[in-house]
Amino acid sequence: MHTLILSPNTRTQLAEQINQNGTFIHSLHARNGMICAMAYVVIEQSISAVSVRVELGDSVNSLTLTQRADNAERVALFLEELANGASPCSVREVDEHLVVSDVESVLRDAVRLRQGSYYLPAEGIEQLGLLLHPSRSDPARTVFRFELDSVGLTLPLLLPSNQALAYELLSGCVQELIANYRCAA
């Protein structure tokens, strides 16, 4: 079995991409230069962290890192460890996975995918759901609504096309719904 590595050019690309949101494809090479694997890397920025999801072969792995100058190298190491079957434990620091809340992670996935049903793990509230689907009047736009125990809490609303605005809107709605629920309980 060959040891797989990222080329210097790929490391340079990753250094530019680590500060962006998007999906990027990177090849891993054997020492002889032959491409042996392709990794799909999804990068999502948040205020204090960067979340990275790597699809490599049949596996999907994720990593959340605090915002640091060396994150590109840390992600490169994560990719190489995954490709070589090593346990990717040398990248994350103690408690680093706690930087992004579960709700933020779910909302960012919902904004990126723009369709589906999502359970929002809010403390003290059971079965808070977010539903997204294409608009009937304009399929290029996304409609969302919130449910509690399968009962609609909000009327359907259009999600902004801009991902940052869409996340801010959903995050604000969730915070308000949770606050109102707790006040009423």
N, C-alpha and C positions, 0 to 999 in steps of 0.2 A: 504494500500500500504506500502511495506517495504522500508526503507531507504537502498540504495545500496552503498556498499563501496568496495574498493580494499583491498585485504589482505596484511599484512605486507610483505609476500613473493613476491607478485606482485609489491609492491612499490620498493622492492630491485631490482627486475628484470628491472623495468622501469628506475631506477637510472643508471643501466649499459647500457641500450638501448638508452638513451637520447643522447648519444654522438656518435651514429652509424647512418647509413642509413639503412632503411629496413622496413619491414612490420611485426608487432608483434601482437599477439592475447592475450587479457587480459580478465579475467572473473571478473564480479562484483557480490558480494555476499550480501545476506540479513544478518542481525545481527546473525541469527541462523546458518550461514555457508552455506546455500543453494545457489548454483549458479543461478542467476536470469537473467543475461545478459552477452553477449559476445561483446567485442569491438575490432575492427580491427584498429590498430594504425599504420599509415605510418609516418615515421620520415625521414626528408631530412635536411641535414646540408648545410649551406652556410657559407661564410666567417664570417659574423657578426651575423648570426641568425640561428635558428632552426625552420623549418616549420613542423607542426604536423597536420595530417588529421585523423579524427576519424570517422569510420563508426560504428554506434550503432543503431541496429534495422533498421528503414527506413530512418534515418537521416544521413547526412554527414556534418561534421563541421570541420573547419580548424582554426588554430591558428599559428601565427608567433611570436616567442619570441626572444629577444636579447640573446646572449650567456651569461648565468649566472650560477652560481654554484647550485642554487635552482630550475632549470628548471624541474627536475624530479618531485619534489613536486608540482610545478605549473601545470604540465600536469596531475598528479594524481588528483588534485583538479578539473581541467577542465573535466576529465572523470566522476568524481563523480557528478559534477553539471549537466552534460548532462544526465547521467543515472537517476537522480532524478527529472528531469524536471525543474531544476532551470536555470535561465538565467546565462550563463557562463561569467559573466562580472567581476568577482573579480580577474581574473588571469592576464589579459593584463594591461599594464601600458599605460599612455597617449602616443600617437604617436608610440607605439611599432609596430603596423601593417605596418608602413611605412619603416621598416628596410630592407625588401626585395622588390625590384622593381617588377612591374608587368611582365616585360620581363623576369627577372630571374626566377620568379615563373613558367611562361609558359615553359621556356626552361628546367627547372628541371623536370616538368611533362613529357615533350616530351622525355627526356633522360630516365626517369624511364619506360615509357610505350613503347617506341621504335616503335611506329606506330601511324598513324593518321595525321590529318591536324590541324595546330595551327595558330591562328591569333596572331601576335606579336604587342602589343600596343605601337608602337614607336611614339613619339611626332613628328608631322609634316609629317608623312608618312602614307598614307591610304592603307589599304589592303596588308600589308607585311605578307606573309604566309610562314610557314615551313611545308613541307610535308615529312613524314617518312613512309617507308614500307620495308618489308623483301626483301633482295636481291634475284634476280632470280637464280644467280649462287651459292649462299650459303645462304639458308633460315635462318641460325643461325645469320647472319649479317644483319645490317640495313643500308638502303640507305636513304640519305636525300637530299633535294634541297630546294631552296628558290624561291618564286614567288612574283611578285608585280602585283596586279590587274589581277591575273590568268595567267600572262605571266612569263615564267621561267627566273630567273635571273642568276642561276648557273646550271652547269651540275650536275647530280647526283653524290654524293660522298659517300663512306662508312663511317659510324659512328664508332669510336673506341668502342671496347667491354667494356673497363673500363669506368665507369660512370663519374668519375672526368675528365678524358681526353675528353670524349664526350661532357660534359658540357663546358669545356674550349674551345674546337673547335667551337661549335655552338655560344657561347658567342662572341668569337673573330670575327667570320663571321658576326654576326649581327652588331657588332660595326663598322666593316669596311663597310658593306653595307649601314648603316645609314650615316656614314661620307661621303661616295662617293655620295649618293643621295643628301645630303644637299649641297655639293660642286657643283654639277651639276645643282641644282635648281636655 
